[in-house]
């Protein structure tokens, strides 16, 4: 996951300043997009990883709920005491008390870390699926190679026996048999290249089984 982006939606410049100033003290500082509530209606989920809402009126909160729901990204609402707290399935709320910037950064950092871990898990899962698909294809190709080798052994053996007959073969028939044998030899050379594939497959299998073996040995 690349550097995350936090969009801060507020109609009070002091709120945005306090939030960004505190976040800048962290070792991993996200990118920031600062918006007023009136500018957030066209917000799309691909533009940010976390939204922070604070210092906006109750009417503005109500208008942003649908936009936030469609975006599908986590949201933290810093709610004023006795003010309206927004509620959606992906929204967290914390009170605007004296230490709210500290609470916001702590909570926001945890949310972004979870987003990063989730993205990495998705990538690993997709990679595992691709490797398994390639392994299945590789096993099928090795099986085909084995069957073709058996057929080629018969073709090459019989063509050699036919070519040993120096009397009954016409020049045309001999040329045709030699062509069959030469094509068989070329196919055999191609199939031999699958030997490297077999070694790679064995390496993948040993890599997949070694963690479990180590775990059993440690137990």
N, C-alpha and C positions, 0 to 999 in steps of 0.2 A: 504494500500500500504506500502511495506517495504521501508527501506532506499533506496532512488533512486541512480542510478549510472549514472555518467556523463563521457562519453568518450571524451578525448581531443586529436585531431589529429593535429599534428604540426611537421614540420621538424626543428623547432627552439626551443631548450630547454628553452630559455628565455621566450618564449610565454607561454608554459605550466606552468613554474614556477610562472609567474605573475598571471595567471588565478587561479591556485590552492591556491596560497598565499592569494589572496583577498577573495576567497570563504571560506577559513578556519576561517575568521573573523565572519562568519554568525553563528547564533545559531543552524541552522539545516544544517550540512555539509554533502553533498552527498559522496558516494564512487567515486573514480576516476580510470579511465583506461587511461593510457597515451600511445599513439601510434604514430608512424611516418606514413606518407602517404602511404609508400610502404607496411605497415603491416595492412592496414585497408581494404584491398580488400575482406577478408573473414569475415568481420564484420556482425553479425546477429542481428536482432532486439531484440531478447530475452536477449541479453547480456547487454543492456543499456537502459536508459530512455531518455537521451538527448545527442546529439553529438555537440561538439564545434570544429570548423575548423578555423585555423589561422596559419600564418607563413608557408604557402605552396605555391608552384609555380602554375602558371595558368595551366600548363599541368597536375599537380597532381589533381587540382580541377576538371578538366574535367574527369579524370579517376575515381574519387570518386563519381560522380553524379549518376551513375547507381547503385552502391553499396548502396548509401544513399536512393535512391528511393525504392529499394527492401526492405531495412530494415524497412521503413515505420515509423520511429520515428522522432520527431522534431529535427531540426538542426539549430544551430546558426553559421553563417559565419562571422568572423571578417575580413573585407576586408581592404586591404591597400588603401590609397588614390591613385586614378587613376589606381587602380588595377582591375582585373577581379572579378566581384561579381557573385557568383554562384546562380542559380535560380532553385528551384524545388517547388512543391506545399506545401511541409512541411518544407521549409527553410526560416529562418529569417536572415537578413543581417544588420550589424552595422559597422560603419567606425572605423578603427584602429587609433583613435585620442588619445590624451594624457590620457584621463580618461576612456579608453576602458575597463579596468578590472572592474571598477565600473558599467559601463553600462551593461557589460556582465553578472555580477552576478545578477543585478536587473532584467534583462530580463530573464535570466535562471531560477531564483527563481520563477518568475511568470509562466513560462512554466511548471516547475515541479509541481507547485501547481495546475495548471489546469489539468495536468496528474493525480495527486492524486485525485482531485475532480471527474474527469471522471471515474477513476477506482472504486471509492466508489459508484458513481451513478449506474454503471454497476452492482455492487454487490447487491445494494439495489433493482434494477429492477429485477434481477434474483431471489432474495429472495422473492420479492412480487409475482412473477409468481408462485414460488413453494408454497407459502402460499395459493394463490388463487386456485391452483390445489388441494391442500389438503382440502381446504374448500369445493370445489365442490364434492370431493370424500366423505367428511364427511356428506354433505347434502344428497347425494345419499344413504349412509349407514343408515342414520336416517330414510329416507323414506322407505327403505327396512325393517328396524326394525319395523316400524309401521305396515306395511302390514303383516309381519310374526307374529307379536303379535296377530293380528286379527285371523289369521289362527290357531295359537296355542291355542287361547282361545276356538275355536270351537273344536279342537282335544281333548283338556283336558276335556272340558265339556262333550262331547259325550262319551269319554272313561269312565269317572266317572259314567255316567248314565248306561252304559252297565255293568260295574262292580257291580252295585247295584242289578242286577238280580242274585239271588242266586240259581235259579232252572234251567233255560234254558241253562246256559253256561256249556260247557264241560271243563274239566281241561285244555285241550290243547288250546281251544279258550280263556279261562280266562288268561292263561299264555301269549298268543299272545297280548291280549288287554293290559295287564299290561306292557308288553314290550313297546308297542306303547306309553302308558301313561308315563312310565319312560323316554323314549327318548324325549318325548315332554317336560317333566320337565327339562331335561338337556339343551335342546335348549332354554328354557325360561330363565334359569340361565345365559346362554351365552349372550342372548340378553339384559339382565339387565345390563351387563357390558357396554353397549352402553350409559347408562345414563351419565357416566362420560364424554363420547365423546360429548354428547349434551351440557353439561355444558361448556366444552372447546370451542365449537362452539359459544355459546352465549357470552363467554368472548371475543373471537376474534372479533365478530360483534360489541360488545360494545366498544372495543378498536379502531376499525376502524371508528366508527361514533362519538366518543367523541371529536376529534380535530375539526370537522366541527361544532359540537354543541357549543364548546367553542368559536369558531370564531364568530358564530352568536350572542352569548351572549355578546362578547366583542364589537360587532358592535352596 
